[in-house]
Amino acid sequence: MCRHAAWLGPVRPVSSLVSEPEHGLLRQSYAPRMQRYGAVNADGFGIGWYDGAREEPVRYRRAIPIWADANLPALAEVARSACLMAAVRSATVGMPIEETATAPFADGRWLLSHNGRVRREAVREMASDPQSLCDSAWLASAVFARLRAGDPLGEALTSVVGRAGKEDPEARLNLLVTGGDRLAAVAWGDTLFTHLAEGVLVASEPLDDRPGWQAVPDRTLLLASPDGVLVTPID
Ligand code: GLN
């Protein structure tokens, strides 16, 4: 399924997730090393970052392979931020291939990316006003609804993932969510790795072969802030 990555730490360009590392998302779009579901991620891509000029994040999403966008290399080099998210997509069978189905999804200051699949019925009651028919958009809208209701980030994620996982035991619910000043991730059914050096890097699979990448255990919530990282099991 899809591959995604996020960064929280000193200011870096989006290209630090995409093209600079040997196995960044550009390479992972056609040659992922750990992908269990699907072979290539050619159904779209998205990047999101925060800029002092506005409170909400900036996004750039396309429903084409990431390697086919000739404008991206320059954009990814100048889009710089202390908080970044990027994703390449392998659409689940039956899901629309369109920009609005492509991560990162956004609501106010929040950005969210989903790697996996879930029956839409499993999240229907929690979702409000999804931006696409894509299952990920429904899951995103369920998380955004909890955040809008005032839930802290970790609680919003564990309540939505816990319920979706109960309603759909086959669901794969790997998530990345950020509000610009903190980063959360869920490992639920697929690989997730983290690398801590200067800041926090979280990705479906390592972006390079540096030492220090650590697997995040399945069915856990990872909460990262500039102060550190906390990993807790989700029941
Ligand atoms: N189910 C989502 C989609 O169709 C995510 C797919 C994935 O993780 N590859 O886009």
Residues whose N, C-alpha, C, O or C-beta is under 5 A from the ligand:
A	BS01	LIG	M1 C2 S90 A91 T92 M95 A101 H114 N115 G116 R117 D135 S136
